[in-house]
Amino acid sequence: MMNSPYKILYEKLDECPVRGKVYHFYQLVYIISGNGRQLVNDYQVPYKSGDMLVLMPLDVITFDIQQTTEFLFIRFSKHSLEQDALAMDNSLKLELLLSKVQSNRGCILRGGNDQTAVKYLTEGIVRESVNGSLYSKRLIEQYVNALILIVARNLAQAPLPEEISENSDSKIVNILQYIQNHICEPEKLKQEQIGAVFGLSTTYVSRYFKKHTAQTLQDYIAQYRLNLIENKLLYTNMRIGEIAFELGFTDESHLNHLFRKYRNLTPSEFRKKKSAAMGQKLSL
């Protein structure tokens, strides 16, 4: 598509044409038909018809195709996510949600109405891409925008398996989502504030959280912030001070202190080390 923030690619394949391919953009991959395995970095999960996969920049990707598969690839840059067509409220910042992709490899759809909606949207994208008629380009952009919002919603609703069990009550799920939604607002993450929002005493909040997650409240918040910092260090050119400001740190030194405490190196050292490793990956 010309002059579009998205690149749409339909392929019907019996085998993966390039194994271990590395891309520099985000991808939504919809499985129209067929099945096989998706190999991304160190992850290996099955795929089937109706699955929606999310791939990150610099992922190493191979599809082990077991049955002839129709793929719909939708590729876009971070810049395209920031355009006004995708303006999101503060509770649905896509860059926060993308940090969950690493722990949600495989289909990110949770079933129900979203799976049906994605099927119709992808059919519309393929149809308009083939027809190329009046307003097709604009319609495709609208369909893709809707797909990205559905992906964001499913990532937001997806609890990490290691954090909560099947028997966890709904309150702990809501607390986790509250923390994720307000991760850039430290004042809202204080123990007394979380207790007030969820009807728990200040002294009981930490015990309740650890009982259901086997992790302290402060460690969970710190690790979630660290994952966001790492994503920004890997996938953006933001300066450390800019990342600190965006994620609600009092200053750059506070971010550096937290990062060194949990990662045993500074953010700058982490970025340099990972950049070197990615450079080696790309040269293979």
C-alpha positions as CSV (number, residue, x, y, z in Angstrom):
1,M,0.0,0.0,0.0
2,M,1.4,3.4,-1.0
3,N,1.9,6.1,1.6
4,S,0.4,4.0,4.4
5,P,1.7,3.6,8.0
6,Y,1.1,-0.1,7.5
7,K,2.5,-2.7,5.1
8,I,0.0,-5.5,4.4
9,L,1.3,-8.9,3.1
10,Y,-0.7,-12.0,2.3
11,E,1.2,-15.3,1.8
12,K,0.1,-18.9,1.3
13,L,3.1,-21.1,2.2
14,D,4.0,-24.8,2.5
15,E,7.4,-24.0,4.1
16,C,9.0,-21.0,5.7
17,P,11.0,-19.1,3.0
18,V,13.5,-17.6,5.4
19,R,14.4,-19.3,8.7
20,G,15.7,-17.2,11.6
21,K,14.6,-13.9,9.9
22,V,15.1,-10.7,11.9
23,Y,12.9,-7.7,11.3
24,H,13.0,-4.1,12.6
25,F,9.3,-3.4,13.0
26,Y,6.2,-4.6,14.8
27,Q,4.1,-7.3,13.2
28,L,0.6,-8.6,13.7
29,V,0.4,-12.1,12.1
30,Y,-3.1,-13.5,11.6
31,I,-3.4,-17.2,10.7
32,I,-6.2,-17.4,8.1
33,S,-5.8,-21.2,7.7
34,G,-3.3,-24.0,8.4
35,N,-1.3,-24.9,11.4
36,G,2.3,-25.5,12.6
37,R,4.7,-24.0,15.1
38,Q,6.0,-20.5,15.7
39,L,9.6,-20.2,16.8
40,V,10.5,-16.8,18.2
41,N,13.9,-16.3,19.9
42,D,13.8,-19.0,22.6
43,Y,10.1,-19.6,22.5
44,Q,8.3,-22.4,20.6
45,V,4.5,-22.5,20.5
46,P,1.9,-24.1,18.2
47,Y,-0.2,-21.9,15.9
48,K,-3.6,-22.7,14.2
49,S,-6.3,-21.1,12.1
50,G,-7.7,-18.0,13.8
51,D,-4.7,-17.2,15.9
52,M,-3.3,-13.7,16.2
53,L,0.4,-13.4,16.9
54,V,2.4,-10.3,17.9
55,L,6.0,-10.0,16.9
56,M,8.5,-7.4,18.2
57,P,11.3,-5.6,16.5
58,L,14.5,-7.7,16.4
59,D,12.6,-10.9,17.2
60,V,14.3,-13.9,15.4
61,I,11.4,-15.6,13.6
62,T,10.8,-19.0,12.0
63,F,7.5,-20.7,11.1
64,D,7.6,-24.5,11.1
65,I,4.7,-25.1,8.8
66,Q,3.0,-28.4,9.2
67,Q,-0.1,-27.8,7.1
68,T,-0.2,-25.3,4.2
69,T,-0.8,-21.9,5.9
70,E,-2.3,-18.6,4.8
71,F,-0.7,-15.8,6.7
72,L,-1.8,-12.1,6.9
73,F,1.2,-10.0,8.0
74,I,0.6,-6.4,9.1
75,R,3.8,-4.5,9.7
76,F,4.2,-1.1,11.3
77,S,6.7,1.1,13.1
78,K,6.4,2.6,16.6
79,H,5.9,6.0,14.9
80,S,2.7,4.8,13.2
81,L,1.3,3.9,16.7
82,E,1.7,7.4,17.8
83,Q,-0.4,9.0,15.1
84,D,-3.7,10.6,16.1
85,A,-5.7,7.8,14.5
86,L,-4.5,5.6,17.4
87,A,-4.8,8.1,20.2
88,M,-5.4,6.1,23.4
89,D,-6.4,7.1,26.9
90,N,-4.0,6.9,29.7
91,S,-5.3,3.5,30.8
92,L,-4.4,1.9,27.4
93,K,-0.9,3.1,26.5
94,L,0.2,0.6,23.9
95,E,3.9,0.8,24.8
96,L,3.0,-0.4,28.3
97,L,1.0,-3.3,26.9
98,L,3.7,-4.4,24.4
99,S,5.9,-5.2,27.4
100,K,3.6,-8.2,28.0
101,V,4.3,-9.7,24.6
102,Q,7.4,-11.4,25.8
103,S,5.4,-13.5,28.3
104,N,2.4,-14.0,25.9
105,R,4.0,-15.7,22.9
106,G,1.5,-17.5,20.8
107,C,-2.1,-16.4,20.2
108,I,-2.9,-13.3,22.2
109,L,-6.7,-13.5,21.7
110,R,-8.7,-14.7,24.7
111,G,-11.6,-16.1,22.7
112,G,-15.2,-14.9,22.6
113,N,-16.3,-11.9,20.5
114,D,-12.8,-10.6,19.8
115,Q,-11.9,-13.7,17.9
116,T,-15.0,-13.2,15.7
117,A,-14.3,-9.5,15.2
118,V,-10.6,-10.2,14.2
119,K,-11.8,-12.7,11.6
120,Y,-14.1,-10.1,10.0
121,L,-11.5,-7.3,10.2
122,T,-8.8,-9.4,8.5
123,E,-11.2,-10.5,5.8
124,G,-11.9,-6.9,5.2
125,I,-8.2,-6.1,5.0
126,V,-7.6,-8.8,2.5
127,R,-10.6,-7.9,0.4
128,E,-9.7,-4.2,0.2
129,S,-6.1,-4.9,-0.5
130,V,-7.1,-7.1,-3.5
131,N,-9.8,-4.7,-4.8
132,G,-7.9,-1.4,-4.5
133,S,-11.1,0.5,-5.1
134,L,-12.2,3.9,-4.0
135,Y,-11.4,4.5,-0.2
136,S,-9.7,1.1,0.1
137,K,-6.6,2.6,1.6
138,R,-8.5,4.5,4.2
139,L,-10.7,1.5,5.0
140,I,-7.6,-0.7,5.5
141,E,-6.1,1.8,7.9
142,Q,-9.4,1.9,9.9
143,Y,-9.5,-1.9,10.0
144,V,-5.9,-2.1,11.2
145,N,-6.4,0.5,13.8
146,A,-9.3,-1.6,15.2
147,L,-7.1,-4.7,15.2
148,I,-4.4,-2.9,17.2
149,L,-7.0,-1.8,19.7
150,I,-8.3,-5.4,20.1
151,V,-4.7,-6.6,20.5
152,A,-4.1,-4.0,23.2
153,R,-7.3,-5.0,25.0
154,N,-6.4,-8.6,25.0
155,L,-2.9,-7.9,26.3
156,A,-4.3,-5.7,29.0
157,Q,-6.6,-8.5,30.1
158,A,-4.0,-11.2,30.0
159,P,-2.7,-12.1,33.5
160,L,0.8,-13.6,33.5
161,P,0.7,-17.3,34.5
162,E,3.4,-17.0,37.1
163,E,1.7,-14.1,38.8
164,I,-1.7,-15.5,39.6
165,S,-3.3,-19.0,39.6
166,E,-6.6,-20.2,38.2
167,N,-8.1,-20.0,41.7
168,S,-7.1,-16.4,42.4
169,D,-10.0,-14.1,43.2
170,S,-11.0,-11.2,40.9
171,K,-9.6,-8.6,43.3
172,I,-6.0,-9.6,42.8
173,V,-6.5,-9.5,39.0
174,N,-7.9,-6.0,39.3
175,I,-5.0,-4.9,41.5
176,L,-2.5,-6.1,38.9
177,Q,-4.4,-4.3,36.2
178,Y,-4.6,-1.2,38.3
179,I,-0.8,-1.2,38.9
180,Q,-0.1,-1.8,35.2
181,N,-2.5,1.1,34.2
182,H,-0.9,3.5,36.7
183,I,2.7,2.4,36.5
184,C,3.8,5.9,35.4
185,E,2.0,7.5,38.4
186,P,4.0,6.6,41.6
187,E,1.6,8.4,43.9
188,K,-1.2,6.1,42.9
189,L,1.0,3.0,43.6
190,K,1.6,3.7,47.3
191,Q,0.4,1.0,49.6
192,E,-2.2,3.2,51.3
193,Q,-3.6,4.4,48.0
194,I,-4.0,0.8,46.6
195,G,-5.6,-0.2,49.9
196,A,-8.1,2.7,49.7
197,V,-9.0,1.9,46.1
198,F,-9.6,-1.8,46.8
199,G,-11.0,-1.7,50.3
200,L,-8.0,-3.2,52.1
201,S,-6.2,-1.8,55.2
202,T,-2.8,-0.3,54.6
203,T,-1.2,-3.0,56.8
204,Y,-2.9,-5.9,54.9
205,V,-2.2,-4.8,51.3
206,S,1.3,-6.3,51.2
207,R,0.3,-9.6,52.9
208,Y,-2.7,-10.0,50.5
209,F,-0.6,-9.3,47.4
210,K,2.2,-11.7,48.4
211,K,-0.4,-14.4,49.3
212,H,-1.8,-14.4,45.8
213,T,1.3,-13.7,43.7
214,A,4.2,-15.1,45.8
215,Q,5.9,-11.7,45.3
216,T,6.0,-8.6,47.3
217,L,4.0,-5.6,46.1
218,Q,7.2,-3.4,45.8
219,D,9.1,-6.1,43.9
220,Y,6.3,-6.5,41.4
221,I,6.0,-2.8,40.8
222,A,9.8,-2.5,40.5
223,Q,10.0,-5.4,38.0
224,Y,7.2,-4.1,35.9
225,R,8.9,-0.7,35.7
226,L,12.2,-2.4,34.8
227,N,10.6,-4.3,32.0
228,L,9.2,-1.0,30.5
229,I,12.7,0.6,30.9
230,E,14.3,-2.3,29.1
231,N,11.8,-2.1,26.2
232,K,12.5,1.7,25.8
233,L,16.2,1.1,26.0
234,L,16.0,-1.6,23.3
235,Y,13.3,-0.2,21.0
236,T,13.7,3.6,21.2
237,N,16.4,6.2,21.0
238,M,15.1,8.0,24.1
239,R,17.7,9.3,26.5
240,I,17.8,8.0,30.1
241,G,16.5,11.2,31.5
242,E,13.5,11.2,29.0
243,I,12.7,7.6,30.1
244,A,12.9,8.6,33.7
245,F,10.5,11.5,33.2
246,E,8.0,9.5,31.2
247,L,7.9,6.6,33.7
248,G,7.4,8.9,36.7
249,F,10.8,8.7,38.4
250,T,11.9,11.8,40.4
251,D,15.1,12.0,38.4
252,E,17.5,10.1,36.2
253,S,19.7,9.0,39.2
254,H,16.6,7.4,40.8
255,L,16.1,5.3,37.7
256,N,19.8,4.4,37.5
257,H,19.8,3.3,41.2
258,L,16.7,1.0,40.7
259,F,18.1,-0.5,37.5
260,R,21.5,-1.2,39.0
261,K,19.9,-2.7,42.1
262,Y,17.9,-5.3,40.1
263,R,20.0,-5.8,37.0
264,N,23.6,-5.2,38.3
265,L,24.4,-2.8,35.6
266,T,23.4,0.7,34.5
267,P,20.8,1.4,31.8
268,S,23.5,2.7,29.5
269,E,25.5,-0.5,30.0
270,F,22.4,-2.6,29.4
271,R,21.7,-0.7,26.1
272,K,25.2,-1.0,24.9
273,K,25.4,-4.7,25.8
274,K,22.1,-5.6,24.1
275,S,22.9,-3.4,21.0
276,A,26.1,-5.3,20.5
277,A,24.3,-8.7,20.9
278,M,21.6,-7.6,18.4
279,G,24.3,-6.5,16.0
280,Q,25.8,-10.0,16.1
281,K,22.3,-11.5,15.6
282,L,21.7,-9.4,12.5
283,S,25.1,-10.3,11.0
284,L,24.4,-14.1,11.2
